Amino acid sequence: MRASGDPLGVAVAQFAPGGDKAANLEAMRGMIETAVARGAGLVVFPEYSMHFLAPLGSQTLDAAESIDGEFVQALGALAVQYGIHLVAGIVETADGPRVHNTLVALSPTGDVVARYRKLHLYDAYGVTESEWMQHDTVAAPETFDVAGFTVGLQTCYDIRFPEVTRWLVDAGVNLVLVPAEWVPGPTKERHWNALLAVRAIENTVFVAAADHTAPGGVGLSQVLDPTGTALATLGSEEGVTVAFVDPSHLDEARRINPALALRRFAVVPR
């Protein structure tokens, strides 16, 4: 049990979700058990943890559920059982012919404390996510508090747009979670590592990113500190890693690198 004032154990859990929701939940349960045994109080799973079949198609639409559907209820039960905050990607029903690529955050009481619908759909590298997914409109970000951190969410391709992370930071976020399904390809692993590090450095925040395993994703899930240093990392296979982070370290990082205080531009939605 985490004592008051102790650093927060942040776990990133990477696996390869499939089309069987029950099997995905069982895999997540096992990884939560591992994370909690290692001291985690917050466990971050990948994008599309609920259901994923490549390429996206009608089966993705059929799998969609509401935020209060069975899958999120099951996630809430896991959060209660293990006494943790839990973040994972789902396929959420939407008005119209498409669905939302959504992240949900559950508290140790099983309540949904934040939701994030992907803003930048992956229409790149030969993939057209927007054929099946509907992006959300820009509004005030939903955040939640854990152990002295204000936590914000963004998804995969969003990390290529620095405004998203800065938008979260402007809302007070100092721990950014990035569930992903980062598709492999030439230089893609380098992009993943570099973009995560830069988002941590330029915003002086902690970043925790959870990806799919190979071959569907690059893996390389990691937790980074406000200097862009990786505190915990995984390779390309299924697994869990935990880093212990302390909000007091933000003050020192921002004293040395006061980029946020010195900036002269604001983020304005299009």
Residue pairs with C-beta under 8 A, 6 or more apart in sequence:
1 83
2 8
2 9
2 39
2 41
2 147
6 147
7 147
7 244
7 245
7 246
8 41
8 42
8 146
8 147
8 148
8 149
8 244
8 245
8 246
9 35
9 38
9 39
9 40
9 41
9 42
9 242
9 243
9 244
10 40
10 41
10 42
10 44
10 175
10 206
10 208
10 223
10 242
10 243
10 244
10 245
11 31
11 35
11 38
11 40
11 42
11 43
11 44
11 240
11 241
11 242
12 44
12 208
12 209
12 210
12 221
12 222
12 223
12 232
12 234
12 240
12 241
13 28
13 31
13 32
13 35
13 43
13 44
13 45
13 46
13 210
13 221
13 239
13 240
14 46
14 210
14 211
14 212
14 213
14 217
14 219
14 221
14 234
14 238
14 239
14 240
15 27
15 28
15 31
15 45
15 46
15 49
15 212
15 213
15 238
16 52
16 212
16 213
16 216
16 217
16 238
17 24
17 27
17 46
17 48
17 49
17 50
17 51
17 52
17 212
18 24
18 51
18 52
18 53
19 51
19 52
19 53
19 59
19 63
21 50
21 51
21 63
21 71
24 49
24 50
24 51
25 71
25 74
25 75
25 78
27 238
28 45
28 49
28 75
28 78
28 88
29 78
31 43
31 45
31 240
32 43
32 78
32 82
32 84
32 86
33 82
34 240
35 43
35 84
35 240
35 242
36 43
36 82
36 83
36 84
38 240
38 242
39 242
39 244
40 84
40 242
41 83
41 84
41 85
41 146
41 147
42 84
42 85
42 86
42 87
42 146
42 151
42 208
43 84
43 85
43 86
43 87
43 240
44 87
44 88
44 177
44 179
44 208
44 209
44 210
45 86
45 87
45 88
45 89
45 179
45 210
46 88
46 89
46 179
46 180
46 181
46 210
46 211
46 212
46 217
46 221
47 89
47 101
47 103
47 155
47 156
47 179
47 180
47 181
47 212
48 89
48 90
48 91
48 101
48 181
48 212
49 88
49 89
49 90
49 179
50 63
50 65
50 71
50 88
50 89
50 90
50 91
51 60
51 63
51 90
51 91
52 181
52 212
52 216
53 59
53 60
54 216
55 127
56 129
56 131
56 132
56 133
57 132
60 91
60 99
60 132
61 97
61 98
61 99
61 132
63 91
64 91
64 92
64 93
64 94
64 99
64 100
65 71
65 72
65 90
65 91
65 92
65 93
66 92
66 93
67 92
67 102
67 104
67 112
67 115
69 93
71 90
72 90
72 104
72 106
72 112
75 86
75 88
75 104
75 106
76 106
76 110
76 111
76 112
77 110
78 86
78 106
79 85
79 86
79 106
79 107
79 108
79 109
79 110
80 108
80 109
80 110
83 108
84 108
85 105
85 106
85 107
85 108
85 113
85 144
85 146
85 151
86 105
86 106
87 103
87 104
87 105
87 106
87 153
87 177
87 179
88 103
88 104
88 179
89 101
89 102
89 103
89 155
89 179
89 181
90 102
90 103
90 104
91 99
91 100
91 101
91 102
92 99
92 100
92 101
92 102
92 117
93 99
93 100
94 100
94 134
96 134
98 130
98 132
98 133
98 134
99 132
99 133
99 134
100 117
100 118
100 133
100 134
100 136
101 117
101 118
101 121
101 129
101 133
101 155
102 115
102 116
102 117
102 118
103 114
103 115
103 116
103 117
103 118
103 153
103 155
103 177
103 179
104 112
104 114
104 115
105 112
105 113
105 114
105 115
105 144
105 151
105 153
106 112
106 113
107 113
107 144
113 144
114 142
114 143
114 144
114 151
114 152
114 153
115 142
116 136
116 141
116 142
116 152
116 153
116 154
116 155
117 135
117 136
118 133
118 135
118 136
118 155
118 156
118 157
118 158
119 135
119 136
119 138
119 154
119 155
119 158
119 161
119 164
120 135
120 157
120 158
120 160
120 161
120 164
121 129
121 130
121 133
121 135
121 157
122 129
122 156
122 157
122 183
123 129
123 130
124 157
125 183
125 185
125 188
127 183
129 157
138 167
138 269
138 270
140 171
141 152
141 153
141 167
141 168
141 171
141 173
142 153
143 150
143 151
143 152
143 168
143 171
143 172
143 173
144 150
144 151
145 151
146 175
147 247
148 246
148 247
148 248
149 174
149 175
149 206
149 245
149 247
150 171
150 172
150 173
150 174
150 175
151 173
151 175
151 176
151 177
152 168
152 169
152 171
152 173
152 175
152 176
152 177
153 168
153 176
153 177
153 179
154 164
154 165
154 168
154 176
154 177
154 178
155 178
155 179
155 180
156 178
156 179
156 180
156 181
156 182
158 164
158 178
159 165
159 178
159 180
159 195
159 196
159 199
159 209
160 191
160 195
162 198
162 199
162 202
163 267
165 176
165 199
165 202
165 203
165 205
166 202
166 203
166 267
167 267
168 176
169 176
169 203
169 205
169 260
170 266
170 267
173 205
174 205
174 206
174 247
174 250
175 205
175 206
175 207
175 208
175 245
176 199
176 200
176 203
176 205
176 206
176 207
176 208
177 207
177 208
177 209
177 210
178 196
178 207
178 208
178 209
178 210
179 209
179 210
180 192
180 209
180 210
180 211
180 212
180 217
181 211
181 212
181 216
181 217
182 188
182 192
182 211
182 212
182 217
182 218
182 220
183 216
183 217
183 218
184 214
184 215
184 216
184 217
184 218
188 218
189 218
189 220
192 209
192 211
192 218
192 220
193 220
193 222
196 207
196 209
196 222
196 224
197 224
197 228
197 230
198 228
199 205
199 207
200 206
200 207
200 224
200 225
200 226
200 227
200 228
201 226
201 227
201 228
201 257
202 259
203 226
203 259
203 260
204 226
204 250
204 253
204 254
204 257
204 259
204 260
205 226
205 250
206 223
206 224
206 225
206 226
206 245
206 250
207 223
207 224
208 222
208 223
208 224
208 243
209 221
209 222
209 223
209 224
210 221
211 217
211 218
211 219
211 220
211 221
212 219
213 219
213 236
213 237
213 238
214 236
214 237
218 236
219 234
219 235
219 236
219 237
220 233
220 234
220 235
220 236
221 233
221 234
221 241
222 230
222 231
222 232
222 233
222 234
222 241
223 230
223 231
223 232
223 233
223 241
223 242
223 243
223 245
224 230
224 231
225 231
225 245
225 249
225 253
226 249
226 250
226 253
226 254
226 257
227 253
227 257
231 243
231 244
231 245
232 241
232 242
232 243
233 241
234 240
234 241
254 260
254 261
